[in-house]
Amino acid sequence: MPYDRKAKDAFQGEKTSAERLMDEEKYDEALAHLHKAVELNPEFAEGYCDIGCILLGRGEFSEAEGYLLRCLEKDRDSVEAYYNLGYAYQAQSEFDKALSFYKEVVTREPKNADAYAMMGACAQYLGREDDALVFLGEALRLKPDSLEGAIQLAGLYIEKGEYPRAEDVLRLSLVSHPQEVPLYFSLGLVLKEQGKFESALAQFNKVVQLDEDNAEGFYHLADCCMALGLLKQAEPFFAKAYKLDQSFSEAVLQLGRVYEYMKNADSANLMYRHWLDMVEDEISAYDEVRREAFTKACAFVEAYHHRRGEDKEAAVYREKVKAMDIDGAETAETALSSKGEDYRVSLQIDD
């Protein structure tokens, strides 16, 4: 084929314009130049890949797939094309296909941590947890400061109930990310699940120090206090959680329990009544534990009003239990007679 200086100059101009526009994140404008570039030079593999990537960003997966495959016809070693084909299939829930393309990436770039992380996510979706652990572990080994990788790996260990391993991953990640609230929060949950309430309390305390509007952080901070028998300390934290999130019904329920254990019947009654009002429309869909909590709260409020001679008010809460068809309700006579549950626990304090 004879040398065509004019065609080559035109191709180079379109390529340069496309690169400049992509650097400026003007992808729609870049797309027009890329199409002209591959028309002028059908062997321009990178151009097909760039078109595919732009189409991926627009959610046009089928068209993107065609251009990325065309890129691989021209360049069998285009890591970018393999990776983005993996991403395209993953986005369409074709996880087996996605895995095959990500594997092509790590075959060519064994230190590509991002590809290993994506492989871990795909394996997890396919229910191949052991493979997911291997892939995610390798991703984190290659990129130990990856926040997302640490959270993914720890999350998988948590799903498998391997809390000590999740704890190790989170603690290691905190070395690189000492200000990341999600890490402290996740570590707090892991420690709490293992019954290490004092250590968990320290993590949730760090959460609320870094994010003073974190309602969940205050809730779990309070819950740890409650588990350690620190009822006076738990009360303001539950109250803060509810103040930050007015729909946080669990915080209201726990406030009721705190006041009940502290023998503050008036405040317990107010909190239980408020909680019952919040959840009554949804209680039929709750699990057995929550339905039992509903029963006990109704019994407490019924007994409270019964002892005050307010029988009509007491009857309202007795009927609420019947209306929900919940078995095993406590009687009004026994609800306030018990000494209350001792919420303190025996535990070995860890370092």
PyMOL commands that set and color helices and strands:
alter all, ss='L'
color gray80, all
select helices_A, chain A and resi 5-23+27-40+45-57+61-74+79-91+95-108+113-125+129-142+147-159+163-176+181-193+197-210+215-227+231-244+249-261+265-279+283-285+288-307+311-323+332-335
alter helices_A, ss='H'
color red, helices_A
deselect
rebuild
show_as cartoon
